[in-house]
Amino acid sequence: MPEGHSVHRIARQFGVNFVGEHPAVSSPQGRFAQGAALLDGRNVLDARAVGKQMFLEFEGDQWLRVHLGIYGAWDFSGEVRIDSSIQIHGQTPGHSRLGQNGENSGPGNHVDRDAEDSVTSIGAPRRTRVRMAETDKESAASESFPPEPVGQVRVRLLTDTVCADLRGPTACEVLTPAEVDAVVQRLGPDPANANTPAERARFVERAGKKKTPIGLVLMDQSVVAGIGNVYRAEMLFRAELNPHTPANTLDRTVLEALWDDWAELLEIGITVGQMITIDGLEGEAYQRALVERDERHWVYKLEGTPCKRCGANIILEEFGARKLYWCPGCQH
C-alpha cells in the first residue's frame, strides 16, 4: 500500500499539471461515470494530500477524494511537468522513474534489483507516461495523445497536454466541502502539511492515550496520518522501541521524538520518492543503497538476517494482520 510520501508526491504533480486547468473528466471503466460528469470541465483549484488520501478541489464546491489502497496507482502521460520539490531519475533512455535524490544528478543507469528506483536524474521528458503509486515509475508512452486507456481506468483527467489515469483505488468519490472536512477530522496530523508544535502535541496526546502497542498505534491513521508498514518498522528500530510496548507507557519525550523522526523521513521520501531510513550513507555505501533495497533499511524484509547494528537475527511476526519486522537485540 502506498505510504504518505507517495501520495504527497502525486498531489504535487497534480498541483503543477492540473491546478488552474479545466480538464475533461471521464470514467473509461464506467464505474465512476456519475462522479466524472459532476467534475467534467470544472476548474481545478487545489490538490492536497493528508496521509494516504488525496483531495482535488474543483470549482463549485466539488472535491474528488482518492485513496489508492493496496492496488491503486495514477499514470500520467503527455507533456508532464515535474514539481520542482521532487526529483526524477531514469533507468535507460525512454524508460525512467521518479526516484532518487539530487546527489545522483549525473549520468548512470543503475537500477534497484527490485525495480523500486533508478539512479540517473533526467528531468521531465515530453510524451512520457509516469506511474505514481508505492514506487514512481516512468516509461515510454504511446506516440498518440491522449493514449488509449490501459486496463480498468476508474477516472481520467485530460487537458490539452497532460492525461492522468487512475486504476484500482480503494476509494474514488465526489464530496462536498463538509464531507471533506469530516474525513480530514478523522485523520491524525500529517507533518508534511503542518510540522508545528501544535500538531506534534496532537499526535502525542492521541498516542499517549492508547493502551495498545506502539507498533499498532503508529499504523492508526486517526493518530498519525501516512505511516505504513515500512515506515512503522523502520521508525521503531530507529527509536530502539519494542513494538509491543503500550503507547500510554511511553514518556512524552519518546513520542515527540517519534513525531520528529516521522517528519524527517517523510520529507526525504517526498523529495526523493524513496523510503530511505538509514542515515549517513555516503560514497560506495550510498551507491549500494541505491541498487539494493536491503541496504536502505534496517529491518524491513530482512527477517532471519543479522541486525546491522547488534548482530541479533531480525524477527518477522504477524502483528495486527500485517507483517512486522524488528530486532530483539536493539528493540528490547
Buried (B, 14 or more C-beta within 10 A) or exposed (E): BBBBBBBBBBBBBBBBBBBEBBBBBBBBBEBBEEBBEBBBEBBBBEBBBBBBBBBBBBEEEBBBBBBBEEEBBBBBBBBBBBBEEBBBBBBEEBBBBBBBBEBBBEEBEBBBEEEBBBBBBBEBBEBBBBBBBBBBBBBBBEEEBBBEBEEEBBBBBBBEBBBBBBBBBBEBBBBEEEEBEEBBEEBBBBBBBEBEEEBBBBBBEBBBEBEBBBBBBBBBBEBBBBBBBBBBBBBBBBBEBBBBBEBBEBEEEBBBBBBEBBBBBBBBBBBBBBBBBBEEBEEEEBBBBBBEBBBBBBBBBBBEEEBBEEEBBBBBEEBBEBBBBBBEBBBE
